[in-house]
């Protein structure tokens, strides 16, 4: 059923971004209640493996970690790294030249 690589990729990205949104929502709630927090390392790791759009969206939605340093800088660096990697993958696929 899910053998098409595009379907698998879309399913993976949907799942990892939903997880990132859920984690940031829970972290915001825990912050308000003064409870144990979800580590920035965990939040950034989920962003690194594909949850960057979910991280950016939920930061604005929940108004959470929008000015926090170095979290914001690291999230921007992850997004830039993903943009470069994605561009290289697309370039390789279109030209047949592998970088």
N, C-alpha and C positions, 0 to 999 in steps of 0.2 A: 504494500500500500504506500509506504513512505520510502520508495527507492530513488525517486528523483532527487538529485543533489540540491536543486533549488528549493524544493519543498523542505528537505531536511535542514538546510541553512536557515530558511525563514522560520521554521519551527524552533530551532535552537535560539535564534536571535530574539524571537518573541519571548521564549521562556527565560532567557538570561536577563532580558530587560525588565520583565515582570518581577523577577527576583530582586533586581537592583531597586526598583520602585518600592517593593515591599520592605526591603531592608532599610532604606532611607526613611520610610514612613514610620517603621518601628523605632528607629533610632531617635527620630524627632519626638515621638510619644514618650519614650524612655527619658529623654532629656527633660521634658516638661515635668515628668513625675519624679525626677531625681533618682532614677534607677540605673542599674548597670547598663552601659552603652555598648553598641556594636562598634567594633574597632574600625578606625579609618583604614587600616590595612585590609580588612575584609571588604569594605566598601570599594576601595580602589582596585582590589584584585578582581572583584566581580565586574567592574568597569573595564579592566584590562582584557578580560576574556569575552568582551562583547557587549557589556551593559552600559557603555558610555551614553547613548541616547537616553536611556532610562534615568541615568544619573543626572544629566542636565535637565531633563523634564521635571523630575521629582524635586530637584533642588529649588526650582522656581515655584512649583506647585505647593510645596510644604514650607517654603521660605526657610530652608535648612542648609547650613554649611555654605552659604552663598559668599561669605567674606572670609571664611576660615582658611588660614594659611598654616601649613603648606598644602592643605587638601586641594584648594582651587588650582594652584599652580600644577600640582601633580596630575589632576584630572585633565587640565589643558594639555599637558605633555603627553598623556595617554591618548587623547583624541588626535593630536598631531601625529603621533607614532602610527596610530591606526589608519589615518588618512594617507600617510606615506606608504604603508604596507598595502593598503587597498589599491592605491594608484599603481604600485609596482605589479601587483597581481593582475590587474586589468590590462596594463601595458603588455605584460608577458603573454596573456591570453590573446590579445589582439594582434600582436606582432610575431608571436612564435619565438621571440627572444627571451630567454630566462635570465633574470638579473640575480 
